[in-house]
Amino acid sequence: MPSLRKFIGMVVLVVFVIVYAFCAMVIGDMTLQNASGWAAFAYYAVAGLVWVVPAGAIIWWMEKGGKQRT
């Protein structure tokens, strides 16, 4: 049976990804209007990968609670 920790983690992860994507999009749009194509590409490439670190931490927290100690 899924634990409450996994449910909370799932909700936090979905909300985080949505908020992060929106913030990255707004920041990129506001700051890169006159930037070159390569600068925009580099920003969106980095911004598209950075979310993995906190998402991994959330997933680690979710799984930590599911393991039974023996």
Beta strands, then each sheet from edge to edge (+ up, - down):
end
